[in-house]
Amino acid sequence: MPTSTVRSPFKFLDAYQKEDKAFFFGREQEIEALYELSFETNLIMLYGASGTGKTSLINCGLSNKFQDTDWFDLFIRRGENLNQSLEKAIREQAVTPIPANIPLRRALKSLFYDYYKPIYLIFDQFEELFILGDKKEQQQFFQTLSELLQLNLQLTVILSMREEYIAYLSDFEKVVPSLFDNRFRVESMKRASLEAVVSGTTKHFHIELEPEEKVVDQILNNLWHKRSGVDLTNLQVYLDRLYTTYLKVPEANRDNMVFTPSLVDRVGELTDVLSDFLDEQLKELENQMPEHKKTVPLDVLFEFVTNDATKRSATVEAVKQELFKKKDISSEDVDFCIDYFSSIRLFRELDE
């Protein structure tokens, strides 16, 4: 297990959720604009570069604009097949049992009548359909989407994806003519909004910045990329590193934490803090493995990441089967690595 068991309060690799509203800063204008758009159309294409916080904008920002009676969200990742994942999500939330082989449009109607709330189908990391899916899966999904959008239901569909994959949608515009009509681009955060994130988040967790303006400026400068600004994932990981680095100082006061310029200097200028973090943790885990198994942690990690650096939605059981078939890696070794990655918050809880 990791050498440090202290868990910081920062989001690290996790997206913000509805319950995180009190410390979700910097996206007020985008939240309001997305909320208004949701009343104007039943299909929204939400896109942006990696690391701009698309998932958090929906899960925390948009969801908190609605009353519970006006928002029933189904959050869907591709998994092994997007069409199957959509059907599974509907069945899992249904109160009235849905018969086998019933058309999806009837299943969705049944779900609506169970709750009588507007349904929001949110397809997160939608680019996985093009990275991992074949033409048959893609065609089936867009045909289903076309049918669902024609239902007489209070239904809104949000396709959230990385912007470089938008061109892949062109092949399906004839099936869903409104596909490009309502696009919402999530821009990289401007400097002022990033400052609000750092100041607001640390204050929420009762961490002082001394002097505040200098420390905030120093943090952002250490993460700034001249073309893309600051990756929000890297920012959360950086704040996490500041927290854990502070606690390693012998005279650290956990009840009155203060981030100073010298602390930021100690963490350093990390243009890709997540990459450095992964390198450190892989070495830590490899040191716990026998010599002939040193490559196992990286093999396990790669099963959860696509060639396009997208997190693959995979079950533990599927990963075990794949690694045993390809590299004769035991189930026990996979479990050991996954437990480690989960303990450092690299993975969330995974379904078997």
N, C-alpha and C positions, 0 to 999 in steps of 0.2 A: 504494500500500500504506500501512498505518498508519504514523504518524510514530514510534511506539515499537515495537520488535521484541522487547522483553523479554516473555517468557511467564512468568506467575506459576504457582505450584504449585497454586493453589486450583481447585476444580471449575468455577467460573464458571457456565455454563449447562448443563454436562453432568451427567447423573445419576451417582451412585456405582455402580461396577461391582464384581464379585466380588473383583477384585484390590485394591480400595481398603479392604479390611477394617481395616487398621491405623490409618486415620484417619477412620473412620465412627463418630461419637459421637452420643449423646443419644437413641437409640431402642432401648435394651436391652430394656425391658419389652414394647414393641410387637413386637419381633422374636420374643421367646419366645412371646407370645400367638398370633401368626400361625402360628408353627411348630407349636404344639399344635393349632390349628384345622385345619391341613392334614392331620392324621391322622384328623380326625373327620368330614370331608365331602369329596366330590369336586367341589364347586362353591362358590367363595368370591366374594362381591361385596365388593371392597375399594374404599372411596370416601373422599373428603375434599375440602376446599377446594383450589383451585389454590395451589401453592407449599408444600404440606405434606410433600413428599418421598415420594410414593407409589411412584414408580418405583425410587428408591434403596432404599426399604424392602424391596422384592422382590429387586432385582438384587444388592444387596450384603448386606443384612441377612438375608433368608430364605435365599438361596442358600448362604451360608456356614454355615448350620446343618446342611446335608446333606453326607454323604460323596459323592464322585463317583459311587459305585456306586448311590446312592439318589436321584439327581436328574438328569433329562434335560429341560432346559427349552427350549421354543420360545417366543421372544419375538416377538409379532406386533402390528404396527400396521396400520391399515386400508389405507393406500396408495390405490389407485384403487377397490378393492372388497375388503371384508373376507373374503368367501368365497374369492376368488381368492388373497388373501394367505395364508390358512390353508393352502390346498392347496399353494401354492408353498413355504411353509416346511417342510411335511412332505416334499415331493419333494426339496428341496435337502439335507435331512439323511439321506435314505434311503440305505442301502447296497445293498439289493436294488432293482433298477429297478422302478418302479411303472408298470404299463401305463396307457395313456391311457384316460380315461373310466371308470376304476375308481371305485366309490363311496368316499367319503371315509372311512367307517368301516373299510373294508378296507385303505385306504392307511395309516391310523393303526395298525391291527393289524400290518401289515407292518413299520412303523417300530419298534414295540415289540419284535417278534421279532428285529430287527436288533441291538438294544442290550440287551434284557432289563433295562431300568431303568424305574422309575416315571416317567411322562411328565407334565410340567407345561406346559399350554398357558396362556400368560400374554398376555392381550389388553390392551395398554397404551393409554391414552387412548381407552378404549372408547366414550366419548361421541361420537367422530367418526362412529360408525355412525349416530347420530341427527342430527348436524349436517350431514353430507355425504351420507349414504346415503338411498336411497328405500325405500319400503315393501317392494318385491320383495327387495331386498338384505337388509333386516332380517328378513323372514319366513323367507328361505332360511337365514340364519345360525342363528336360534333353532330351526328344525326340525333342522338339522344338529347343533346343540348337544344337543338332546334325544336324538338317536340315539347320539351319542358317549358321553353319560353313562350310557347303558344297556349299553354294551359291558362285557364281562367282562375289563377291563384295569385295571392300576394307573395310573389317570388322574386328575389333578386339574386343574380349570379355574379360573383366576383372572381375573375381570373387574375391571380397575382403571379407575376413572372419577371425574370431578368430580361432587360430590354433587348439584349442582343438576339433573343429568340423570337421577337415579334414577327419577323419575316416569314417564319414557318407557318403562321396562321393564314397566310394568303391563299393557300391551297383549299381552305375550307370556308372562304367568304361566300361562295355560292350556296353552301348548305346553311350558313348562319349569316344572312346579309347584314345584320347590324353589328357584326363582330368588331369593326373598327370605329363605330359611331361615337362611343363614349370612352375615351382613353384618359387615364389619370396618371401622370408621370410623377413619381416620388423623386424629388431632386435631392442632391447631397445637401446636408445642412449648411446654412451660412454660418459665418463666424459667431455672430451674436447669439444664434440659437444654440450653438455648441457650448458657448460660455454659460448659457442658461442651464444646459444639461449638467455640466460639471459643478457649477455653484449650487444648483437646486438639489441635485442628488446627494452631494456630500452633506449639505445642511440637513436634509431629511434624515440622514443616518448619524446626525450629531457629530460630524467630523469638521473641524475648523481648518480653514486654509489661511496660512499666515506668512506673508500678506496675501490676501485673496486674489487681487488682480494679477499679481506677479505669478502666483502658482498656477492659476488658470491659464494664463498666457503661455507659461512654460510647458504645461501638459500638452496643449494643443499644438505648439510649435514642434514638440517631439514626435507628434503623430501626423503632422501635416504632409500631404502629398500635393505637389504643385499642380497636378491636373485634376485630381478627384477629391481634394480636401481631406477630411477625416472619415475613415470607415468607422461606423458606429459600433460594430462588433469589436474592433481593435480598441476603441475608446473604453468600452466596458471591461475588456480584459486588462487594459492598462490601469484603470482604477482599482481593479482587483489586485493587480501586482503591487500597486502602491500600498494597499491595505496590508497584504501579507508581508511585504518588505518592512513596513513600519513595525509589525509585531515581532520581527526578528531582532530589532534593536533592544539591547539589554534593559535600557531605561524606559522602554515604551510604556505609556500609560493607556491601558485599554479603555478606561472610563472617561478619558479626555483626549481623544485622538486629534492630532494636529499634523496636517500635511504641509511641509515646508519646502523651499527651493532645494535644500540639500537632500531631502528625501527623493524629490523628482530627479535630481542629478544622479542619485544612486541607482535608480531604475534605468535611467539613460534614454538616449534617443533611439526608439525602436520604431522604425517605419513599418514593420510587420511584426508586432508583438505576438500575435497568435502563432505565427510560424516559429518564433523563438521558443514560445511556451511548449509547442508540440515537440520540438527537438529535445528540450529538457526532459519532458515527461516520458518520451520514448526511451531515452537513455536510462532514465530511472527504472523503467519497467524492464528493459533489456537486461539490466544488471541483476534483476531478480530471477532471470530465466537461466537454465543450463546452457552451456556453450552451444549445443546443437539445436537450440530453440531460440536463438537470439533474433531471428527474423520473424518470429511468430507475431509479436505485437503489431509490426507494420503490416503484415498480411491481414490481420484482423481489422485494423483501421481502414485499409484500402477497400474492404468489403462494404463499408458504410459511406464511401465517397466515390462519385463518378469521375470519369476522365475530365469532365468539365468543372471539377471542384464544387459540385453540388452535393449536398448531403443526400445520400440514398436512403429511402425509407425501406428498411429491411428488417425482418424478424430475426431473433437470435437463432431460432431453429433453422431457418433458411441459410443463414451464414455458416452455421455448424456443418450442415450437409455439404455446402459448396466447398468449404475449406478442407473437409475430410476427403471429398472426391478429388479435388485439385492437388492438394499438398499433404494429404494424410495427417492433418492436424487434428488432435483429439478434441473431443467435446470439453474435457476438463481444462485444457489450455485456453480454449476460446472463452470459457466462463471466467477464468482467472484474469484474462486481459480485459474483458468487458467490465468486470467488477472494478478493476483499477480505473478504467476510463470513466465509469460512472461516478466513482468516488471523487474524481477531480472535476466533475461536471462537464466533461467533454461529451458524454452521452447523457441523455435523459433516460428515464426508466423505459426499458424496451419490452415489447410484448413478445411472448413466446409464440 
